[in-house]
Amino acid sequence: LPHEFGFSILLALHIPFAAFSFLLLARHLGLGPQGAAAGALVYALGGFTLSTVNLYYPTQATAWTPLFILAFRRAMSLGRAQDITLGALALAMLISTLSIEIVIQACILAVVFSPPTNRPRFLRSAASVTLGLALTAAITLPLIFASGSSERGAGLETWAVLSNSIHPVTFLQVAIAGLHGDISNLSERMLALDLESARHVSVPDDPAAMEEVLRQAASRARVVLVSGGLG
C-alpha cells in the first residue's frame, strides 16, 4: 500500500484473518462451535502470533497456515479439480509471504494431518503442490536471483549471528526452570567457586531503585555483576 497507515491496517487485519482461518480448520476437523472459537482466539491472540506483528512476514504466513492445511486436506480427500486448485492457491499465497520457516512447518503439519497413504492421495498432493509452486515461480525465482547477489544473500556476519542467537544451555535453563540450581542466592554460588562476595543487594523491578543501586555499586567497584530475575 502507498501509505504507511494503510499498510499497518492491512497487517493488523491478518490477526482476525488468522482466527477465521483457524476456525474453519477446527470445524473441518470436527470440533464444536465453542471449541473451534476458543482455539481460534488462542491461535490468533497467542504469544507467537502477536510477537510476529513487528516482522510482518511471519504474521501473513501464520494467518494463511490453517487455511492451507484445510485446503490440502480437501485436495487429498476429495480429489476434485477445484479442490486441488484451491490447495495450490492456498500454498501459493503461503509461499508468497516469503516466511520460509513457517511455510516448511505448515507443509509438515499438512502431511501429518493428511498423510498420502496410497497412490491416489499421493498424486493429488503432488499435483496440488506442483501447481502451487508453479503459481509462485514468477515471484520467488526473481527474488532468489536478486537476493543471491545482494548483501543479504551473502549471509550475516559471525558477530550478528552470535548476538541474535541463544546458547543451547541458556535455552535449557529457560525451558527447564532451575536447571542450574537456585540462582536466587548468588553469593553462595560464588562461594562454591572460591569467590567471596562482600556485598549482595537485591532490588525490586523499579527503575529508580535499580539506578540508585547501580550508581552506588559503580562508585565503589570497577566491576558490577548484575543477574536478572525474569528479565
Solvent accessible surface area in square Angstrom, and as a share of the most:
residue,aa,sasa,rsa
1,L,131,0.65
2,P,144,0.91
3,H,120,0.54
4,E,146,0.66
5,F,137,0.57
6,G,20,0.19
7,F,73,0.31
8,S,57,0.37
9,I,78,0.40
10,L,84,0.42
11,L,19,0.09
12,A,51,0.40
13,L,101,0.50
14,H,26,0.11
15,I,21,0.11
16,P,76,0.48
17,F,56,0.23
18,A,1,0.00
19,A,20,0.15
20,F,108,0.45
21,S,0,0.00
22,F,51,0.21
23,L,57,0.28
24,L,63,0.32
25,L,11,0.05
26,A,4,0.03
27,R,117,0.43
28,H,69,0.31
29,L,66,0.33
30,G,65,0.62
31,L,79,0.39
32,G,35,0.34
33,P,82,0.51
34,Q,144,0.64
35,G,36,0.34
36,A,0,0.00
37,A,45,0.35
38,A,55,0.43
39,G,20,0.19
40,A,5,0.04
41,L,104,0.52
42,V,108,0.62
43,Y,54,0.21
44,A,2,0.01
45,L,101,0.50
46,G,22,0.22
47,G,61,0.59
48,F,128,0.53
49,T,4,0.02
50,L,86,0.43
51,S,70,0.45
52,T,6,0.04
53,V,51,0.29
54,N,125,0.64
55,L,97,0.48
56,Y,81,0.31
57,Y,77,0.29
58,P,24,0.15
59,T,1,0.01
60,Q,42,0.19
61,A,0,0.00
62,T,4,0.02
63,A,0,0.00
64,W,49,0.17
65,T,13,0.08
66,P,3,0.02
67,L,38,0.19
68,F,4,0.02
69,I,5,0.03
70,L,23,0.11
71,A,13,0.10
72,F,8,0.03
73,R,56,0.21
74,R,84,0.31
75,A,0,0.00
76,M,0,0.00
77,S,66,0.42
78,L,81,0.41
79,G,23,0.22
80,R,113,0.41
81,A,78,0.61
82,Q,98,0.44
83,D,2,0.01
84,I,30,0.15
85,T,58,0.34
86,L,96,0.48
87,G,1,0.01
88,A,0,0.00
89,L,84,0.42
90,A,7,0.06
91,L,4,0.02
92,A,11,0.09
93,M,85,0.38
94,L,0,0.00
95,I,17,0.09
96,S,38,0.25
97,T,6,0.04
98,L,62,0.31
99,S,7,0.04
100,I,93,0.47
101,E,120,0.54
102,I,18,0.09
103,V,13,0.08
104,I,93,0.47
105,Q,105,0.47
106,A,1,0.01
107,C,44,0.27
108,I,100,0.51
109,L,80,0.40
110,A,1,0.01
111,V,69,0.40
112,V,104,0.60
113,F,83,0.34
114,S,4,0.03
115,P,59,0.37
116,P,48,0.30
117,T,103,0.60
118,N,76,0.39
119,R,179,0.65
120,P,69,0.43
121,R,51,0.18
122,F,115,0.48
123,L,86,0.43
124,R,66,0.24
125,S,11,0.07
126,A,40,0.31
127,A,46,0.36
128,S,2,0.01
129,V,52,0.30
130,T,89,0.52
131,L,68,0.34
132,G,0,0.00
133,L,96,0.48
134,A,64,0.50
135,L,82,0.41
136,T,4,0.03
137,A,32,0.25
138,A,84,0.65
139,I,86,0.44
140,T,23,0.13
141,L,89,0.44
142,P,74,0.47
143,L,79,0.39
144,I,105,0.53
145,F,155,0.65
146,A,63,0.49
147,S,48,0.31
148,G,55,0.53
149,S,103,0.67
150,S,49,0.32
151,E,160,0.72
152,R,198,0.72
153,G,41,0.39
154,A,90,0.70
155,G,44,0.42
156,L,134,0.67
157,E,113,0.51
158,T,100,0.58
159,W,170,0.60
160,A,14,0.11
161,V,70,0.40
162,L,123,0.61
163,S,78,0.50
164,N,124,0.63
165,S,62,0.40
166,I,116,0.59
167,H,116,0.52
168,P,94,0.59
169,V,71,0.41
170,T,71,0.41
171,F,115,0.48
172,L,81,0.41
173,Q,45,0.20
174,V,118,0.68
175,A,67,0.52
176,I,95,0.48
177,A,95,0.74
178,G,45,0.44
179,L,76,0.38
180,H,77,0.34
181,G,35,0.34
182,D,104,0.54
183,I,86,0.44
184,S,85,0.55
185,N,62,0.32
186,L,50,0.25
187,S,28,0.18
188,E,113,0.51
189,R,94,0.34
190,M,40,0.18
191,L,112,0.56
192,A,85,0.66
193,L,128,0.64
194,D,132,0.69
195,L,96,0.48
196,E,154,0.69
197,S,38,0.25
198,A,112,0.87
199,R,158,0.58
200,H,88,0.39
201,V,73,0.42
202,S,98,0.63
203,V,57,0.33
204,P,89,0.56
205,D,137,0.71
206,D,60,0.31
207,P,105,0.66
208,A,68,0.53
209,A,25,0.20
210,M,72,0.32
211,E,88,0.39
212,E,100,0.45
213,V,35,0.20
214,L,79,0.39
215,R,162,0.59
216,Q,85,0.38
217,A,15,0.12
218,A,67,0.52
219,S,95,0.61
220,R,122,0.45
221,A,46,0.36
222,R,244,0.89
223,V,115,0.66
224,V,59,0.34
225,L,122,0.60
226,V,114,0.65
227,S,73,0.47
228,G,49,0.47
229,G,79,0.76
230,L,195,0.97
231,G,108,1.04
